[in-house]
Amino acid sequence: MKALLINGSPREGSNTGVLLQHASDVLEREGIECEIQELRQNTIHGCIGCAACRKSRNAECPAHKDDFGPILAKMIAADIIITGSPVYFGSATPELMALLDRAGYVSRGNGNLFSRKVGGPLAVARRAGHNFTYAQQLYWFTINDMIVPGSTYWNIGFGSAAGSVSEDEEGIRTIERFAANCAWVAHKVAG
Ligand SMILES: Cc1cc2nc3c(=O)[nH]c(=O)nc-3n(C[C@H](O)[C@H](O)[C@H](O)COP(=O)(O)O)c2cc1C
């Protein structure tokens, strides 16, 4: 079983990455092979709505020559997908949303490639905007026929300087329980 954890932060040593690492550690302990995909090392342009992906029927996006294809392939191969974003002016980052827009459009044009995969989002901010950024990502999971487990709080963390989310004990506990629930559900789904 595989999990792909997608980091939408453009910052090195990001708080989002810290939380995703906690989730990854829990999943690994549950016997799940994990990869954290950093988007900051990649170029992913926004969807241009040409619908070429729907005509190609190849689960690819023919519109752009960028780093989208290999990441989409990893998403398709994963049993669990977790996304994470810092809050930027109340929203998820454009890096993450560009990936989710295109992956979602290709998926929906090719018979729902993410059906019944397990996963969900998390968000990190200095002060405010977590809930919207969490929900913004959540919409992507639930329109793509995916299964999103809960936790003991919403999947959010507080931090400003890079790495400072490590001091948010409740945030980390929430993310770890969410990851444990992802593993629990994914094992049940796999039968
Ligand atoms: C462009 C930009 C916009 C931001 N907007 C918000 C915001 O709306 N609310 C907030 O609480 N923090 C905001 N922040 C702070 C970040 O969310 C915070 O530093 C977070 O920990 C960054 O996570 P990262 O290390 O994973 O990138 C913003 C930071 C940047 C660079």
The ligand as a Tripos MOL2 file, in Angstrom:
@<TRIPOS>MOLECULE
LIG
   31    33     1     0     0
SMALL
NO_CHARGES

@<TRIPOS>ATOM
      1 C1          2.1070   35.3480    0.8850 C.3       1 LIG1
      2 C2          1.7730   34.9170    2.2880 C.ar      1 LIG1
      3 C3          0.4630   35.0500    2.7250 C.ar      1 LIG1
      4 C4          0.1100   34.6510    4.0130 C.ar      1 LIG1
      5 N1         -1.1860   34.7620    4.4240 N.ar      1 LIG1
      6 C5         -1.5270   34.3670    5.6640 C.ar      1 LIG1
      7 C6         -2.8870   34.4270    6.0950 C.ar      1 LIG1
      8 O1         -3.8020   34.7810    5.3600 O.2       1 LIG1
      9 N2         -3.1690   34.0390    7.3720 N.ar      1 LIG1
     10 C7         -2.1840   33.6280    8.2370 C.ar      1 LIG1
     11 O2         -2.4850   33.3480    9.3920 O.2       1 LIG1
     12 N3         -0.9010   33.4970    7.8420 N.ar      1 LIG1
     13 C8         -0.5560   33.8530    6.5750 C.ar      1 LIG1
     14 N4          0.7420   33.7060    6.1450 N.ar      1 LIG1
     15 C9          1.7100   33.0420    7.0510 C.3       1 LIG1
     16 C10         1.8750   31.5420    6.7040 C.3       1 LIG1
     17 O3          0.6290   30.8770    6.5320 O.3       1 LIG1
     18 C11         2.6670   30.8490    7.8030 C.3       1 LIG1
     19 O4          3.9600   31.4150    7.8970 O.3       1 LIG1
     20 C12         2.7900   29.3550    7.5770 C.3       1 LIG1
     21 O5          3.3900   28.7650    8.7010 O.3       1 LIG1
     22 C13         3.6210   29.0400    6.3480 C.3       1 LIG1
     23 O6          3.6540   27.6520    6.1890 O.3       1 LIG1
     24 P1          4.8330   26.9110    5.4180 P.3       1 LIG1
     25 O7          6.0810   27.0430    6.2800 O.co2     1 LIG1
     26 O8          4.3590   25.5050    5.3020 O.co2     1 LIG1
     27 O9          4.9860   27.5850    4.0910 O.co2     1 LIG1
     28 C14         1.1170   34.1110    4.8790 C.ar      1 LIG1
     29 C15         2.4310   33.9960    4.4160 C.ar      1 LIG1
     30 C16         2.7620   34.3790    3.1330 C.ar      1 LIG1
     31 C17         4.1910   34.2190    2.6550 C.3       1 LIG1
@<TRIPOS>BOND
     1     1     2 1
     2     2     3 ar
     3     2    30 ar
     4     3     4 ar
     5     4     5 ar
     6     4    28 ar
     7     5     6 ar
     8     6     7 ar
     9     6    13 1
    10     7     8 2
    11     7     9 ar
    12     9    10 ar
    13    10    11 2
    14    10    12 ar
    15    12    13 ar
    16    13    14 ar
    17    14    15 1
    18    14    28 ar
    19    15    16 1
    20    16    17 1
    21    16    18 1
    22    18    19 1
    23    18    20 1
    24    20    21 1
    25    20    22 1
    26    22    23 1
    27    23    24 1
    28    24    25 2
    29    24    26 1
    30    24    27 1
    31    28    29 ar
    32    29    30 ar
    33    30    31 1
@<TRIPOS>SUBSTRUCTURE
     1 LIG1         1 GROUP 0 **** ****
